[in-house]
């Protein structure tokens, strides 16, 4: 965890230097919309939920892209069994506690393999997470954390400048040493991606 921010920053600076050396013209960014689900959270509640992100990445060369990403991840919901106060008859489950995260990060992507319309590679991000617990919309606890994301992705181009893909990601948040609140420190996501490479429309 301690080495990743330093490595990521070094890669980001090297990527920016490469972009500056390439010339003053800045191409339009690739826009990627992702939608999927979370799983494998190390907290309670967990159970998973919806995951979504939107990123804008500028090409550094034919394989590397760098930019920003915003995300919302539903970690899960815990339930309690409601009972009639008079005779104890079960009335069904009701949501007790809901946990979710949102935030933004610097993101870098690299393509490692390409054949025909298929492309595979990896991605990394370093940024800020906000973790919140709520009950029926009322926030009960909240905290911020620095974290990173690592992912592997595969994409298939189906039109000029457009592609569909799948990304599996691992998310790690820094531990909070100043509170006993069991927020969340790691979880995973699986998401479908729709990418619009705007620069391809200018070729």
Secondary structure, 3 states (H helix, E strand, C coil): CHHHHHHHHHHHHHHHHHHHHHCCCCCCCEEEEEEEEEECCCCCCCCCCEEEEEEEEEECCCCEEEEEEEEEEEEEEEEEEEECCCCCCEEEEEEEEEEEEEEEEEEEEEEEEEECCEEEEEEEEEEEEEEEEEECCEEEEEEEEEEEEEEEEEEEEEECCEEEEEEEEEEEECCCCCCCCCCCCEEEEEEEEEEEEHHHHHC
